[in-house]
Amino acid sequence: MVKFLSFFLISVLLLVSQQVFACTIFYVVDDNGHVLVGRNFDDAGSGGRIWFVPANDENNGIAILERMGVDMPYEGINDKGLFIGIAAVPDTRTPFSIFKPIRKSLEMVRIVLERAQTVDEALEVFSDYSIAFGTFLGFPVVHYMIVDKDGNAAIVEYVDNEIVIIKDPVKSQIMTNHFISHPKLGVKSEALFERFYIVKENIGNIRTIKDVQNLLRAASQNTTIWSNVYDLSNQEIYVSYKNSQTVVLSLKDELYRGKHGYSLSNLNKADAVLKYPQSDPRMIVRPHFGSGYIEGKSTSHYGIRILFPADDGVKRYGIEITSFDEFFTAGIILEQRLFGWFNMSIGTVGYFNYGEDPDNVVGLTSNLGWEPDNHIPFKPFVTYRSDVIFVDPVKVINSISIGFNFEF
């Protein structure tokens, strides 16, 4: 069963992977000892948003840029002076395990910013997760550049079923859209290296933020949407959206204002503040099916649960309707997930049209099983299900139930 689920998930997640987000990222230490990161984001279309989320007891304060939702950012900085950004790379086999929490490729940007203060801590965060890649589902194959305020940096690549870490040897590093560890892998044209060589030939001449902006301009394309400079030492972001005038944002000042954001196309307007959106799922739909035994006879079932998460994100409540071979059930369910993967639930349900003389009786249903901690659109689960039917004598159905969660 585990091998089947692993094969199924890997097959779906790698569907239709292709190169998107042709980007350029580099970092240097300027003449004043300030750590500067330059970033061109290139893609079709336009638009984008920057969000500021203050620190709390569990997470660092962060600023992130996105076009697909606050949980799918392309880059960002936190209040500890850590930067992380992504660039797309050619399709490749990537390591994957269902025994670690599963996160989307872009989602890792936010997770790292929330949890890590340094490059080494960020690398430890990556080791805690299995990352899902696949542009068909909205999370492309990418590599990551991480830089901290002390001038340490690393590039993280998932390539040929391995995780490769490339650390900087000379206080500067460049990342575009080819693998740094395997430059020729998946490359169909030498033109892919042009932006990399433009930066490589000129990065040694950078002395100021203006120099970083000029180099970003030299490496830009017709599809460049924004060109940003991150001053990690002073925690300032220089945002240049398309041909608009550069706007300087102080991370400290913006975080002090609370949770909010801006549309990049309206940064120069006084009324550009955006309300932070709700990102947690508000409803879970879970179809399920399985088979089991009652009094030595086999029986099968299929049904659906509609669940609503509680505020703590661990508990859920809702309703279930399930059809067995000769009767069906409906009732109220309380559910909880422990340790990030252990699913347990109990519910009071009615068993309708039950028995030789069809009757409506009550009982309890419970589940104990495995629900992996993952953030992909469909989430599998496997549980042992027990139905206790209050008749005389009491009847018990023992089943194995499997299915998927869909979150909305």
Sequence and secondary structure as in RCSB ss.txt:
>XXXX:A:sequence
MVKFLSFFLISVLLLVSQQVFACTIFYVVDDNGHVLVGRNFDDAGSGGRIWFVPANDENNGIAILERMGVDMPYE
GINDKGLFIGIAAVPDTRTPFSIFKPIRKSLEMVRIVLERAQTVDEALEVFSDYSIAFGTFLGFPVVHYMIVDKD
GNAAIVEYVDNEIVIIKDPVKSQIMTNHFISHPKLGVKSEALFERFYIVKENIGNIRTIKDVQNLLRAASQNTTI
WSNVYDLSNQEIYVSYKNSQTVVLSLKDELYRGKHGYSLSNLNKADAVLKYPQSDPRMIVRPHFGSGYIEGKSTS
HYGIRILFPADDGVKRYGIEITSFDEFFTAGIILEQRLFGWFNMSIGTVGYFNYGEDPDNVVGLTSNLGWEPDNH
IPFKPFVTYRSDVIFVDPVKVINSISIGFNFEF
>XXXX:A:secstr
 HHHHHHHHHHHHTTT       EEEEEE TTS EEEEEEEE SS   EEEEE   SSS  EEEEESS TTS SE
EEETTS EEEEEE         TTS EEETTHHHHHHHHH SSHHHHHHHHHT EEE BGGGTB  EEEEEE TT
S EEEEEEETTEEEEEE SSS EEE SS SSSTTTT   GGGGHHHHHHHHHGGG  SHHHHHHHHHHT  TTEE
EEEEEETTTTEEEEEETTS  EEEEHHHHHHT SEEEEGGGTTSTT EE     S S EEEEEEEEEEETTEEEE
EEEEEEEEE TTSSEEEEEEEEEESS EEEEEEEEEEETTTEEEEEEEEEEEEETTTTEEEEEEEEEEEE   B 
SSEEEEEEEEEEEE SSS EEEEEEEEEEEEE 
